[in-house]
Amino acid sequence: MSTKTVYSIRVPVELRKMMEEMRDINWQEEIRKVVEELVKNKRKERLLAEAKKIRKDMKADVSASELIREDRDAR
């Protein structure tokens, strides 16, 4: 079973003609690299935003020093 799939895009005719003039470039590989980089960056951004939201929701109304003092006093 293949671990790859096909994703087709449409490009303007003029762009396609310019691409065909540049036969020394492997367009499939170049486009794959750009898409992969974009997906990785967008995923990082989304995960970071989610982590920030979780951290904000978890933030306590008391400082860490107050929590430590309370814990020590309870002993």
N, C-alpha and C positions, 0 to 999 in steps of 0.2 A: 504494500500500500504506500502511496506517495505521501510525503510530508509537506507537499506544496500544493497550492491551488492557483487558479487563474483569476486575475482581476483585470478587466478591460476598462480602458478609458478612451474618450473621444478627444481628439485635438483638432484645432483648426487646420485646414488644408495647407495654408501657408507655412505653419509651423512644421507640419509633417514634411513638406518639401525641403525646408531648411535642414531638418534632421537627416534626411536622405542624402543631402550634400556632404554631410559630415560622416562619411563611412568608417572613419577610423575610431569612432566612439561606439561602445557597446551600450546602446540606449537602454536595453532591458536591465543590465546590471546597474547603470547609473540611476535610473528611476527607482529601482529596488532599494538602493542605498539611501536615496533621499526620503523615500517613504518610511523606511525602517528608522532613520534618525528622527523624523517628525513624530512617528508613533511613540518612540522612546521618550522624547522630550515632553510630549503631551501627557503621557502616562505619569511621568515624574511630577509634572505640575499638578495633575489631579490627585495623586497620592499625597503630595505635600499639602495641598489644600484640605484634604480629608484629615490628615494628621493634625493640622493647625486647628481645625474645628473640634476635633476630639479633645485636644489639649485645652482649648478654651472652655469647653463644656465641663472638663474635669477640674478646672482651676478652683482652688479652695479660697474662701473669703479670709482665711487666716494665713499668716506667714509660716514658713518652715520653722523659724526659731520658736514661734509660739507653740507649734505642734511638738517640738522637741522638749520644750520646757514642761508642757502638760504631761508628756510621757514620763519624764524624769520625776515630776512631782507625784505621779501616781504610784511610784515604787515604794 
